[in-house]
Amino acid sequence: MYIDTPVSFMFLLCILSSGNSQTLSDMKQLYSDILANHQKSLIPNSDFSSPLEITLQFHLMTITQFREVEETLQIAAGISAIWTDGEFSWTPSSYGNAEYVIVPQTTVWTPKLVLLNSVGTLQPLGLGNELSVTINYNGSTTVSFGEVLSSKCSTNIYKFPFDSQTCELQFAAWGVYARDIRLLAVSNSIDLSAFTPNSDWDLVSNIVTYTSTGYSIFKIELTLKRASLYYTVIVICPFILFSILNPLVFLLPVEAGERIGLAMTVLLSYTIFLSMVQTSMPAASNPMSLLLIIMIATILLSGIIAIVTIYITSLYYREESTKMNILLKFIGKKWQRGNRITHVKPMCTDGEKDNMKSKTDIFITWKDVCDGLDNIMMVMTYSATVVLVCAYFITISV
């Protein structure tokens, strides 16, 4: 049997459209009926012996910025709130099969959610915005808030720049106790379907919890890890370079006259570099950044190098007739860089023998002492540098 295809298609379309044929008149009538006796100032709880349960879903859009100095986290996020209002129920067939209606927030009751640990003014989410509320025929009501939220977040920069920060956002229905409203969570994690990553911070994990002691509080815990590549290139690499360069002062010959100048230049450069790094760290932190501690220790080591360099230079130009103590003689003898010892073999005559005995005396010059001190200081300063650098990387890896 042959069936006209266009006619069949139109017939099928009419059947499908008949299931959703509400008109503007139907929606107006529905709007008037459900709001006729609604009191938006009252909590829409059909049984006040138990709290009204509001289920929340947190949608994270992006991490706008995290300010370590101010200890402030700023994010763009949305919160969807779902609850059941017994007054808002109808039979869809009575209104052209309309299963839901969208009304302005100002016409119905909505929860006044507040970010408790906000750095700004405590005010309900969506205040001043024209939000819409979706009401389903079974009484299920949904409203979605969208905000740029700024919350207080205590920082721990001990492992900077390889640190992770954990921030918590706490929401509550302001002024309403847990016996009247109970906040629940859709799941134990947030919605990241519309999330845009941040270039400075990576979102490592998130946890959603809620409590109902006194006030019902909805908590979001975000764990952020710093993108450390920039700081590795700008801070860590120059720090290691300074640490390697500093002890090389003791390789320069004293005669060159540049030892003290190089030592002071490295010390001043290190001090300026530290002041630049400090601007990216919180002014007050407990505990203090381990990198900052290591850098301060390295500056102290650089200062010691400058002082010892001046002392060695003064020894180098001493008169050979100046008396030398046993310790300096030992250093000049055991730690000299090259063979600079002068051997003198005086002749001695024995009155009873005709043969001659030779006795070798070793004379240590001030240049030999300076040579030995250079070797000792280079070994000690490089050892201290290796210990400091290794201690830092071992600690941050734990």
C-alpha positions in Angstrom: 0.0 0.0 0.0 1.4 3.4 -1.0 1.4 6.2 1.6 2.1 9.8 0.7 5.3 10.7 2.6 4.6 14.5 3.1 1.1 13.7 4.5 2.5 11.1 6.8 5.2 13.5 8.1 2.6 16.2 8.8 0.4 13.7 10.7 3.3 12.6 12.8 4.3 16.2 13.6 0.7 17.0 14.7 0.8 14.0 17.1 4.1 15.1 18.6 3.1 18.7 19.0 -0.2 17.7 20.7 1.8 16.6 23.7 3.1 20.1 24.3 0.4 22.5 23.2 0.2 25.0 26.1 -0.7 28.5 25.0 0.1 31.9 26.4 -3.4 31.9 28.0 -2.6 28.6 29.7 0.7 30.0 31.1 -1.0 33.2 32.4 -3.7 31.2 34.1 -1.1 28.9 35.6 0.9 31.9 36.8 -2.1 33.5 38.4 -3.3 30.3 40.1 0.0 29.2 41.7 0.8 32.7 43.0 -2.7 33.6 44.1 -2.2 32.6 47.8 1.6 32.4 47.9 3.3 34.3 50.7 6.9 34.9 49.7 7.9 36.1 53.1 7.2 32.7 54.7 9.4 29.6 54.4 7.4 27.2 52.1 7.5 24.2 54.5 4.4 22.0 54.6 5.5 20.5 57.9 7.3 22.8 60.3 8.1 19.9 62.6 11.0 19.2 60.3 13.3 21.6 58.4 12.8 22.5 54.8 15.5 20.6 52.9 17.3 22.6 50.2 19.7 20.7 47.9 22.6 22.7 46.6 24.9 22.2 43.6 28.1 24.3 43.3 29.2 25.2 39.8 32.8 26.5 39.5 33.4 28.6 36.4 37.0 29.8 37.0 39.6 30.8 39.6 39.8 34.5 39.0 42.8 35.1 41.2 44.5 34.0 44.5 46.2 36.8 46.4 48.7 35.3 48.8 49.6 38.7 50.4 45.9 39.5 51.2 45.1 35.8 51.7 42.1 36.1 49.4 40.6 33.7 46.9 38.4 35.1 44.2 36.3 32.8 42.0 33.5 33.0 39.5 30.9 30.4 40.5 27.2 29.5 40.5 25.0 27.8 43.0 21.8 26.0 42.1 19.2 25.5 44.9 16.4 23.0 44.7 13.6 22.6 47.2 9.9 21.5 47.2 7.1 23.9 47.7 3.8 22.1 48.3 1.8 25.1 47.2 3.3 24.9 43.7 1.7 21.8 42.3 -0.8 21.3 39.5 -2.0 18.9 36.9 -0.2 19.6 33.6 -3.3 18.5 31.5 -5.3 21.4 33.1 -2.9 23.9 31.6 -2.1 22.6 28.2 0.3 20.0 29.5 2.6 22.7 31.0 5.0 20.9 33.3 6.9 24.0 34.5 6.8 27.7 34.6 9.5 30.3 35.0 8.7 33.3 37.3 10.8 36.2 38.6 12.6 35.7 41.9 10.9 38.7 43.4 7.5 37.0 43.2 8.3 33.8 45.2 10.3 32.8 48.3 13.9 31.9 47.7 16.7 31.1 50.3 18.9 34.0 51.3 22.3 32.3 51.0 25.3 34.2 52.3 29.1 33.5 52.0 30.1 33.5 55.7 33.9 33.9 55.1 33.5 36.7 52.6 36.1 39.4 52.6 33.5 42.0 51.6 30.0 42.8 52.9 27.8 39.9 54.0 24.9 40.0 51.7 22.6 37.4 50.1 23.7 35.9 46.8 22.0 37.4 43.8 21.0 40.6 45.6 20.1 43.2 43.1 20.1 40.8 40.2 17.0 39.8 38.2 17.0 36.1 38.7 14.5 33.6 37.4 12.9 30.7 39.4 11.8 27.5 37.7 8.7 25.8 39.2 7.8 22.3 38.2 4.3 20.8 38.4 5.3 18.5 41.3 6.4 21.5 43.5 10.1 21.2 42.8 11.5 24.7 42.7 14.9 25.7 41.4 16.9 29.0 41.5 20.5 29.5 40.3 22.7 32.2 41.7 25.8 33.5 39.8 28.5 35.5 41.6 32.1 36.5 41.7 33.0 35.4 45.2 35.9 36.6 47.3 36.6 34.6 50.4 39.3 34.6 53.1 41.8 31.8 52.7 44.7 31.3 55.1 47.9 30.6 53.2 50.8 28.3 54.0 53.8 29.2 51.8 56.3 27.0 53.7 57.0 25.1 50.4 56.9 28.1 48.1 56.9 27.9 45.1 55.9 24.3 45.2 53.1 24.9 47.7 49.4 23.9 47.7 46.7 25.9 49.3 43.4 24.7 50.7 40.5 27.2 50.8 37.1 26.7 52.2 33.9 28.6 51.3 31.0 28.4 53.8 27.5 29.2 52.8 24.4 29.5 55.1 20.9 30.7 55.1 21.5 33.9 56.9 19.4 34.3 60.1 17.7 31.0 59.8 18.5 28.1 62.2 19.0 24.5 61.1 15.7 23.5 62.7 14.0 25.6 59.9 16.2 25.1 56.9 18.6 22.3 56.2 21.2 22.6 53.4 22.2 19.4 51.6 24.5 18.6 48.7 23.7 17.0 45.4 27.1 15.2 45.5 30.3 15.2 47.4 32.1 17.1 44.6 31.4 20.3 42.7 30.3 20.7 39.1 33.3 21.4 36.7 31.5 21.1 33.4 32.0 24.8 32.7 35.3 25.2 34.5 38.1 27.3 32.8 41.6 26.5 34.2 43.7 29.3 35.8 47.2 29.9 34.5 48.8 30.3 37.9 46.8 27.7 40.0 45.7 24.2 39.3 42.6 22.8 40.9 43.9 19.5 42.5 40.8 18.4 44.4 37.5 19.5 45.8 35.2 18.3 48.6 31.6 19.2 49.4 30.3 18.8 52.9 27.5 20.2 55.1 26.8 20.5 58.8 23.6 21.2 60.7 24.7 22.3 64.2 23.0 25.6 65.1 23.1 27.0 61.6 23.0 24.7 58.5 26.3 25.3 56.7 27.2 24.2 53.2 31.0 23.9 52.7 33.2 23.8 49.6 36.8 22.9 50.1 39.1 23.6 47.1 42.8 22.5 47.0 44.9 24.5 44.7 48.5 23.8 43.6 50.7 26.6 42.3 52.1 26.4 38.8 55.7 26.5 39.7 57.5 26.8 36.4 57.6 30.6 36.4 59.0 30.8 39.9 61.5 28.0 39.1 63.0 30.1 36.3 62.7 33.5 38.0 63.6 32.5 41.6 65.1 29.1 42.0 67.6 29.2 39.1 69.1 32.6 40.0 69.3 31.4 43.6 71.3 28.4 42.7 73.5 30.4 40.3 74.3 32.9 43.1 75.1 30.0 45.4 77.5 28.6 42.9 79.1 31.9 42.0 79.8 33.1 45.5 82.6 30.7 46.7 84.4 31.2 43.4 85.8 34.4 45.0 88.5 32.2 46.6 89.8 31.1 43.2 90.8 34.6 42.2 94.4 35.5 42.9 94.9 38.2 45.5 97.2 40.1 43.2 94.3 40.7 40.8 92.6 43.0 43.2 89.1 42.0 42.3 88.3 39.5 45.1 86.8 42.0 47.5 84.9 43.8 44.7 83.4 40.5 43.5 82.4 39.4 47.0 80.7 42.7 47.7 78.9 42.7 44.3 77.5 39.2 44.9 76.4 40.2 48.4 74.6 43.3 47.2 73.1 41.5 44.2 71.8 38.8 46.5 70.2 41.4 48.9 68.4 43.1 46.0 67.2 39.8 44.6 65.8 38.8 48.0 63.9 42.1 48.2 62.3 41.4 44.8 61.3 37.9 45.8 59.7 39.0 49.0 57.1 41.0 47.1 55.5 37.8 45.8 55.2 36.3 49.3 52.8 37.2 52.1 54.0 39.9 54.5 53.1 37.7 57.5 53.0 34.0 57.3 53.2 31.2 59.8 55.3 29.3 59.1 57.7 31.4 57.0 58.7 30.2 53.6 61.5 27.7 53.6 63.0 29.3 50.5 63.1 32.6 52.2 64.9 31.1 55.2 67.4 29.4 52.9 68.0 32.6 51.0 68.6 34.6 54.2 71.1 31.9 55.3 72.8 32.2 51.9 73.0 36.0 52.4 74.7 35.4 55.8 77.1 33.0 54.1 77.8 35.6 51.4 78.5 38.1 54.1 80.9 35.7 55.8 82.7 35.2 52.5 83.1 38.9 52.1 84.6 39.3 55.6 86.9 36.3 55.2 88.0 37.7 51.8 89.0 41.0 53.3 90.9 39.1 56.1 92.8 36.9 53.7 93.8 39.9 51.6 95.2 41.6 54.7 97.2 38.5 55.5 98.5 38.3 52.0 100.2 41.7 52.3 101.8 41.2 55.7 105.5 41.4 56.1 107.3 38.1 56.2 108.9 39.2 59.5 105.5 39.2 61.2 105.2 36.4 63.6 102.8 33.6 62.6 100.9 31.4 65.1 100.8 27.6 65.0 97.4 27.3 63.5 98.2 29.5 60.5 101.4 27.6 60.0 99.5 24.4 60.0 97.0 25.8 57.4 99.8 27.0 55.2 101.5 23.7 55.4 98.6 21.3 54.9 96.1 23.2 52.8 98.3 25.1 50.3 97.2 25.0 46.7 100.7 24.5 45.1 104.3 23.7 46.1 105.3 27.1 47.5 107.4 25.8 50.5 111.0 27.0 50.7 113.4 24.4 52.0 116.7 25.6 53.6 119.5 23.1 54.3 121.9 24.7 56.7 125.4 23.1 57.2 126.2 21.9 60.7 129.7 20.8 61.8 130.3 18.2 64.5 133.4 18.8 66.4 134.2 15.2 66.8 133.3 14.1 63.3 134.4 15.3 59.9 131.2 14.5 58.0 128.4 17.0 57.7 124.8 16.5 58.7 121.9 18.2 57.0 118.7 19.3 58.6 115.8 20.5 56.6 113.8 23.5 57.9 110.4 24.3 56.4 109.4 28.0 56.2 105.8 29.0 55.6 105.1 32.3 54.0 101.9 34.4 54.4 101.1 33.6 50.8 101.1 29.9 51.7 98.7 30.7 54.6 96.4 32.6 52.3 96.5 29.8 49.8 95.4 27.3 52.5 92.7 29.6 53.8 91.3 29.9 50.2 91.1 26.1 49.9 89.5 25.7 53.3 86.9 28.4 52.7 86.0 27.1 49.2 85.4 23.6 50.6 83.4 24.9 53.6 81.2 27.3 51.6 80.5 24.9 48.8 79.6 22.2 51.4 77.3 24.7 53.2 75.7 25.6 49.9 75.1 22.0 49.0 73.6 21.3 52.4 71.2 24.3 52.1 70.1 23.5 48.6 69.6 19.7 49.3 67.8 20.5 52.6 65.3 22.7 50.7 64.5 20.2 47.9 64.3 17.3 50.3 61.9 19.2 52.5 59.5 20.3 49.8 59.4 16.8 48.4 58.2 15.3 51.6 
